[in-house]
């Protein structure tokens, strides 16, 4: 199982939210590159970089942060947040992203998202399936649709989606464990490569996610709050 630390960006700074609420913002570092280099120095190969300003404003904003990290590390970065157009996608890849994650656009503009899958391939385009009480949430989690998360993933699996990041918003940033029953259901009903996100609080959570069969797991607040250290992540990698 791949270990994928997260860096969430607001105004160029490394932050974390709780349950996606922008009012709960905590700034952990004003230099995201410094954090990324620390990950790389400890054997980590992957990074989940989220443009929270972009998610809120409906277009890519913090691509310079992406460009800076990509140019000064060898991390393989999946980038998401605010990718709503072909131009946004072009900027993300030209800035160095290895993969991009699309969530809101897969709901609001499915034809564009499907065209990305066809043009770039399923190894480059990740489906963001973020849910609140099983309903898909969009636009920086500000809005909730009526679409069930399993139905959403199944529909896009038929369109050749391979990678899916699934975040249970109720768990995100709460350090109270992961949404294991939901992930088990996804693994049972689909054949996607599932990347779990939200709620990781300790090594035991990672062991359970690996047993479930997740292809990767995203770690955020557990690292920033010292629940998982760089040394522990190094051993895992």
C-alpha positions as CSV (number, residue, x, y, z in Angstrom):
1,X,0.0,0.0,0.0
2,X,1.4,3.4,-1.0
3,X,1.8,6.0,1.7
4,X,0.8,9.4,0.4
5,X,1.2,12.4,2.6
6,X,-1.0,15.4,1.9
7,X,-0.2,19.1,1.7
8,X,-3.2,21.4,1.5
9,X,-2.6,24.9,0.3
10,X,-4.3,28.2,1.2
11,X,-2.6,31.4,0.2
12,X,0.6,29.5,-0.6
13,X,0.8,28.0,3.0
14,X,0.5,24.5,4.3
15,X,-2.7,24.1,6.2
16,X,-5.2,21.5,7.4
17,X,-9.0,21.8,7.9
18,X,-11.4,19.7,9.9
19,X,-14.3,18.1,8.0
20,X,-13.4,20.5,5.1
21,X,-14.5,23.6,7.0
22,X,-12.5,26.5,5.9
23,X,-13.2,28.2,9.2
24,X,-11.2,25.6,11.0
25,X,-8.0,26.4,9.1
26,X,-4.7,25.7,10.9
27,X,-1.4,26.9,9.3
28,X,1.3,24.3,9.9
29,X,4.1,25.7,7.7
30,X,4.4,28.8,5.5
31,X,6.8,26.9,3.2
32,X,5.2,23.9,1.5
33,X,8.5,23.1,-0.3
34,X,10.2,22.6,3.1
35,X,7.5,20.1,4.1
36,X,7.7,18.3,0.7
37,X,11.5,18.0,1.0
38,X,11.2,16.5,4.5
39,X,8.9,13.9,3.1
40,X,11.3,13.1,0.3
41,X,14.3,13.0,2.6
42,X,12.5,10.2,4.6
43,X,11.9,7.9,1.7
44,X,8.5,9.0,0.7
45,X,7.9,9.0,-3.1
46,X,4.3,10.3,-3.4
47,X,2.5,13.5,-2.5
48,X,-1.2,14.6,-2.5
49,X,-1.2,18.3,-3.1
50,X,-4.6,20.1,-2.8
51,X,-5.3,23.6,-3.9
52,X,-8.0,24.6,-1.4
53,X,-8.1,28.2,-2.8
54,X,-8.7,26.6,-6.2
55,X,-11.4,24.3,-4.9
56,X,-13.3,27.3,-3.5
57,X,-12.8,29.7,-6.5
58,X,-13.5,27.1,-9.2
59,X,-10.2,27.4,-11.0
60,X,-6.6,26.5,-10.4
61,X,-4.9,29.0,-8.1
62,X,-1.7,27.6,-6.4
63,X,0.0,26.1,-9.4
64,X,3.2,28.0,-8.6
65,X,3.4,25.9,-5.4
66,X,3.0,22.8,-7.5
67,X,5.7,24.0,-9.9
68,X,8.1,24.8,-7.1
69,X,7.8,21.4,-5.4
70,X,8.0,19.5,-8.7
71,X,11.1,21.4,-9.9
72,X,13.0,20.9,-6.6
73,X,12.0,17.3,-5.6
74,X,11.4,14.0,-7.3
75,X,8.1,13.4,-5.6
76,X,5.3,12.0,-7.8
77,X,2.5,14.5,-7.2
78,X,-1.2,14.1,-7.6
79,X,-2.8,17.5,-7.7
80,X,-6.4,18.5,-7.1
81,X,-8.6,21.4,-6.3
82,X,-10.2,23.8,-8.8
83,X,-9.5,21.9,-11.9
84,X,-12.6,22.8,-13.9
85,X,-11.4,23.3,-17.5
86,X,-9.0,22.0,-20.1
87,X,-6.8,25.0,-19.4
88,X,-6.7,24.2,-15.7
89,X,-5.6,20.7,-16.5
90,X,-3.0,21.9,-18.9
91,X,-1.5,24.2,-16.3
92,X,-1.4,21.4,-13.7
93,X,0.4,19.0,-16.0
94,X,2.8,21.7,-17.3
95,X,3.6,22.6,-13.7
96,X,4.7,19.0,-13.1
97,X,1.8,17.1,-11.8
98,X,2.1,13.3,-12.3
99,X,-1.6,12.8,-11.8
100,X,-4.6,15.0,-11.3
101,X,-7.7,14.5,-9.2
102,X,-11.1,15.6,-10.4
103,X,-14.2,15.5,-8.2
104,X,-16.6,18.4,-8.8
105,X,-16.0,18.4,-12.5
106,X,-17.0,14.7,-12.7
107,X,-20.4,15.8,-11.4
108,X,-20.9,19.2,-13.0
109,X,-19.2,18.6,-16.4
110,X,-18.9,14.9,-16.9
111,X,-18.2,15.2,-20.6
112,X,-15.1,17.2,-19.9
113,X,-13.9,14.7,-17.3
114,X,-14.6,11.8,-19.6
115,X,-12.6,13.5,-22.3
116,X,-9.7,13.9,-19.9
117,X,-9.8,10.1,-19.3
118,X,-9.7,9.5,-23.0
119,X,-6.9,12.0,-23.8
120,X,-4.6,11.4,-20.8
121,X,-5.5,7.8,-19.8
122,X,-6.7,6.3,-16.5
123,X,-3.3,6.3,-15.0
124,X,-3.2,10.1,-15.1
125,X,-6.7,11.0,-14.1
126,X,-8.0,10.1,-10.6
127,X,-11.7,10.3,-9.7
128,X,-12.3,12.2,-6.5
129,X,-15.2,10.6,-4.6
130,X,-15.6,12.6,-1.5
131,X,-18.7,11.8,0.4
132,X,-20.8,13.2,3.3
133,X,-23.2,10.6,4.7
134,X,-22.5,8.6,1.5
135,X,-23.5,11.5,-0.8
136,X,-20.9,13.0,-3.1
137,X,-19.7,16.4,-2.0
138,X,-18.4,19.0,-4.4
139,X,-16.8,22.5,-4.8
140,X,-14.5,22.2,-1.8
141,X,-17.1,20.2,0.0
142,X,-19.3,23.3,0.3
143,X,-22.2,21.5,-1.6
144,X,-23.6,18.0,-1.3
145,X,-25.2,16.2,-4.2
146,X,-27.8,13.4,-4.0
147,X,-25.5,10.9,-5.7
148,X,-24.5,7.8,-3.7
149,X,-20.7,7.4,-3.5
150,X,-20.8,3.7,-4.6
151,X,-23.1,4.5,-7.5
152,X,-20.8,7.3,-8.5
153,X,-17.7,5.1,-8.5
154,X,-19.4,2.3,-10.4
155,X,-20.6,4.7,-13.1
156,X,-17.1,6.0,-13.7
157,X,-15.5,2.6,-13.5
158,X,-17.6,1.8,-16.6
159,X,-15.9,4.9,-18.2
160,X,-12.5,3.3,-17.5
161,X,-11.6,5.1,-14.2
162,X,-8.9,3.2,-12.5
163,X,-7.8,5.3,-9.5
164,X,-10.3,6.6,-6.9
165,X,-9.6,8.8,-3.9
166,X,-12.4,8.5,-1.4
167,X,-12.7,10.8,1.5
168,X,-15.4,10.4,4.2
169,X,-15.8,14.1,5.1
170,X,-17.1,13.3,8.6
171,X,-13.7,11.6,9.3
172,X,-11.5,14.1,7.7
173,X,-9.1,15.9,10.0
174,X,-10.8,14.4,13.1
175,X,-8.0,11.8,14.0
176,X,-10.7,9.3,15.0
177,X,-10.1,6.4,12.6
178,X,-10.9,5.7,9.0
179,X,-14.2,4.8,7.3
180,X,-13.4,1.1,7.0
181,X,-16.9,-0.2,6.3
182,X,-17.3,2.2,3.4
183,X,-13.9,1.2,2.0
184,X,-14.7,-2.5,2.4
185,X,-17.9,-1.9,0.5
186,X,-16.1,-0.1,-2.3
187,X,-13.5,-2.9,-2.5
188,X,-16.3,-5.5,-2.6
189,X,-18.4,-3.9,-5.3
190,X,-15.8,-2.4,-7.6
191,X,-12.4,-3.2,-9.0
192,X,-10.9,0.3,-8.7
193,X,-7.5,1.1,-7.2
194,X,-8.8,2.7,-4.0
195,X,-6.9,5.5,-2.2
196,X,-8.3,6.0,1.3
197,X,-8.4,9.5,2.7
198,X,-9.6,11.0,6.0
199,X,-9.3,10.0,9.6
200,X,-5.9,8.3,9.8
201,X,-4.8,8.7,13.4
202,X,-2.1,6.0,14.0
203,X,-0.2,3.0,12.5
204,X,-3.1,0.7,13.4
205,X,-5.3,2.6,11.0
206,X,-2.8,2.0,8.2
207,X,-2.6,-1.7,9.0
208,X,-6.4,-2.0,8.7
209,X,-6.5,-0.1,5.4
210,X,-3.9,-2.4,4.0
211,X,-5.9,-5.5,5.0
212,X,-9.0,-4.0,3.3
213,X,-7.0,-3.9,0.1
214,X,-6.5,-0.1,-0.4
215,X,-4.0,0.7,-3.1
216,X,-2.9,3.8,-1.1
217,X,-3.7,5.9,1.8
218,X,-3.5,9.7,2.3
219,X,-2.1,11.0,5.6
220,X,-2.7,14.5,6.7
221,X,-3.4,15.8,10.1
222,X,-2.0,12.7,11.8
223,X,1.4,13.8,10.6
224,X,1.0,17.5,11.3
225,X,-0.2,16.8,14.8
226,X,2.6,14.4,15.6
227,X,0.5,11.2,15.7
228,X,2.7,9.7,13.0
229,X,6.3,10.8,12.8
230,X,8.6,11.2,9.8
231,X,10.6,8.3,11.2
232,X,7.5,6.0,11.3
233,X,6.6,7.0,7.8
234,X,10.2,6.3,6.7
235,X,9.9,2.8,8.2
236,X,6.6,2.2,6.4
237,X,8.0,3.3,3.1
